[in-house]
Each structure stands twice: as C-alpha cells, then as structure tokens.
Amino acid sequence: MIIKEEFEDVNSFEEFTYEHAIILFDFYADWCEPCKMLDEILATLEKELPLSVVICKIDIDKNPALQKHFAIMSVPTLMIYKAGKQEWRMPGFELVQDLKKRIETFLI
C-alpha cells in the first residue's frame, strides 16, 4: 500500500513507525525529477510486496521538521523502518528488484 502522509511533528512520525510492521519511507519533492522516476519503481514494488509492507511518501516541502530532523540533504531519500526502528537509509534509489530484495531481508 502506498500512502502520502504529512506529519505534524517528529513525535507523530515516530508513532506511525510503530503502527506498521515494515515501512519504506520515500522522502521526496514534487519538483524532483529522480523522485518522479522513483514513483514508477514504487508502484511496481507495491504489487510485489506483501500487504504487511507500507510505502509512505513524505513531501519534504510539506514536512520541513522531518527534513531537518533527519538531515535530508537530497531527494529522494529512502528509509526502511521495522518495529519503530530505522534499519536502513539511502539517498537516491535502487532498481525494483534490488529494493525488493532489501525489503525482503526485513520480512524474516
């Protein structure tokens, strides 16, 4: 499932990380061309992952507190959270199959 989310603050973000087993966060901006390319990858990935994995898109321009908190200097930036804990982070993006394999390592 892909959702777009705006968080009031870092606390609401942290609460969200405990509500889902595994979350792939995509920090993006509407003006970012690589972010638009990543949208296609995420749409494909969504179809291949179990329902327990949530893909959450966060617009850095609408969530400046999170951008500052995580020191996001470039978009897209991807993060994987499992049980409320950040397990992985990467600026940029990976191909569908590489990203799928990476997420699957956290399903075990």
N, C-alpha and C positions, 0 to 999 in steps of 0.2 A: 504494500500500500504506500503510495506517495502522498504526503501531505505537505502543505505550506503552513508554516507556523510563525507567529510573531509572539515573542516572549516579553512580558512586562519588565523582567529583570533576570539576573543570573539565578536567583532562587527558583523562579518558575521554570527555567530551563532545567535545573537540577532535578526538580520534582518530576518533570517529563521523562527524564532519563531512567527513572525507576518504574515508570508506568508500562514500559515495553521491554521485552526480553533483550532484543538487539535492535539498535537504531543506527542507520547510516545517515549522518548529517551531511548535507551539502550546503556550505556557506557560499552564496552566490550574489551576483548583482545583475540587474536587468540589462545594463549597458555592456556586460562582459560577453564577448564572442565565444571564448572557450566554454563558458558556463552554458551557453545555448547548445553547444555540441554535446556537453555532458548530459543535457536533458534527454537526448536520444538514447544514450547509454543507460541512464537510469530507467527509462521507460521499458527498455528491453530487459534489464536486470529485474525489474519488478515482476515480470511474468515468470521468471525462472527461480525466484526465491520463495521459500515457504512464507505463509501468512504471518508467522511469528516475527519476521523482519520488517521493520518500518523504515521507510526512506523519508527523511524530513528535510525539506528545503527551507533555508533561512536566508532571507534577503538582508545583507549586511547594512544596506542603506536604511532599512526599517528597524534594525536591531543593533544600533551603534554600541550599546552597553556590552552586548556579547562579542562584537568585533573587538572592542577594547579589552575585555576580559581574557579572551583567547589570543590576543595579539595577532589577529589575522591581517597579514600584510598583502596577501594576494588572493584572488579568487579565480577559479573555485578552490576551496579548501574542503577536504573530506575528513570526517572523523567517524570512528565506529565506537559506540558505547555498548557495553554489556553489563546488565545489572547495576546501572548507575555509575559505572566506571569507564573512563576513556581508555580504550585498549589500543587505538591506532589513530594516527593523524598523518595527512599528506596534503601538501599544496599541489594543485593540478589535478589530473585524473588519470585513471587507468582504463584499459580496454575492458569490455564487458566481461569476458571470461576470466581475466586476471582479478578484477574486482569481485566477481562471484566466488572465485577460489578463496580469496582473502576473507570474505564474509563467512563462508562455509567453515573456516577454521574455528570460528567462534560459536558455531552451532553445536559443536561436540560437547 
